[in-house]
Amino acid sequence: MVTNTIDVRDVAKKFGSNPVLKKISLQLPVGQIMGLIGPSGAGKTTLVKAILGMEKVDAGTTTVLGTAMPNRKVMQRIGYMAQSDALYEDLTARENIRFFAELMSVPKSELTEAIAHAAQVVNLNDALDRRVSAYSGGMKRRLSLAIALVQDPELLILDEPTVGIDPELRQQIWAELYQLKSQGKSILVTTHVMDEAEHCDYLMLIREGIALAQGTPAQLEKDYDVATIEQVFLKAGRLQDESHRNL
Ligand SMILES: Nc1ncnc2c1ncn2[C@@H]1O[C@H](COP(=O)(O)OP(=O)(O)OP(=O)(O)O)[C@@H](O)[C@H]1O
C-alpha cells in the first residue's frame, strides 16, 4: 500500500549554470495537505513540475502514487492547476471544463454533475456559459481550479490557486480542500499567503532552491520560537543569509 502520495528524494535541477533545486526531498502522506511556501524565484514551480514529470531533473527521483514520474496514467489521477491559466478563450467556461473532463476520461454519465459541482465550488455557476475571453483574471483562476477538480482526482497539485481570489471565496475554496482531504485525497499547494500556510498539515519552506525547514505549522513555530509562520519564514531566511556570510 502506498503511504506517501508524493515521494521526492534528493532532487536537483539546474537551468544552465543556475542551480534552482538543491537536493530537495519531500514526502506527502496520503490524505494530507502540504504547503510549499517561498518567495518568488525560490523554485516552487520547478519542484511542482519535477513532481509531475514535466521538468526533467538532473538528479534524484520523484514517485507519485507509487509510480516513478513521468507517467501518463498517473497524470490522469492528478488534478493539476498550473500557475498560468491554460484555457481556451473562445470557448465558454462550461466547454472548457467539459473538454478537460473528457481528456481526463470522466465517464459521460457523470459529466453534467461533475461540471456543476466543480463550478459550484469556485462560485462560477452563473457564468458557466460565458466565453472565457470575457472573464476577469480571478474568474480564470477559479475556472482553472474547477478544471483541476472535475475528474475527482486522488491528488491535487495547485500552484498558487488563490491568487486574485477574494477572501470570502478563498475561505470557500479552503473548505472544499478540507472536504477533499476528509475523503482521503492528498493536496500539494504552493502559496505566498502566510495565513493559508497555517491551514496546511505540513509545510516546506523553500528559498534559493533549498528546503529550509519542514514540519507541521505548530512544530515549525515551536522550533523557531516564534508565533506565526510568517515569522518562521523570516527567521529561517535570516539564518540562511547569516550562514552564507559565514562561509
Ligand atoms: N525554463 C526556465 N529556464 C531558465 N530558468 C528558469 C526556467 N524556469 C524557471 N527558471 C528560474 O528558476 C528559478 C526558480 O523559478 P520557479 O518558477 O521555480 O520559482 P517560484 O518559487 O515558483 O517563483 P514564483 O513564486 O515567482 O512563481 C528562477 O530563478 C527562475 O528564473
The ligand as a Gaussian input file, in Angstrom:
#p B3LYP/6-31G(d) Opt

LIG

0 1
 N       12.612000      27.343000     -18.142000
 C       13.483000      28.047000     -17.410000
 N       14.683000      28.404000     -17.894000
 C       15.564000      29.092000     -17.153000
 N       15.372000      29.461000     -15.871000
 C       14.189000      29.125000     -15.323000
 C       13.189000      28.408000     -16.041000
 N       12.123000      28.196000     -15.222000
 C       12.452000      28.787000     -14.053000
 N       13.678000      29.335000     -14.092000
 C       14.387000      30.013000     -12.977000
 O       14.370000      29.113000     -11.882000
 C       14.207000      29.830000     -10.640000
 C       13.021000      29.256000      -9.900000
 O       11.834000      29.539000     -10.607000
 P       10.424000      28.995000     -10.138000
 O        9.409000      29.440000     -11.158000
 O       10.513000      27.563000      -9.834000
 O       10.208000      29.808000      -8.770000
 P        8.914000      30.006000      -7.895000
 O        9.332000      29.766000      -6.490000
 O        7.802000      29.188000      -8.416000
 O        8.605000      31.552000      -8.094000
 P        7.198000      32.317000      -8.217000
 O        6.589000      32.282000      -6.858000
 O        7.571000      33.698000      -8.656000
 O        6.404000      31.582000      -9.229000
 C       14.079000      31.297000     -11.020000
 O       15.356000      31.878000     -10.880000
 C       13.662000      31.248000     -12.481000
 O       14.101000      32.388000     -13.146000

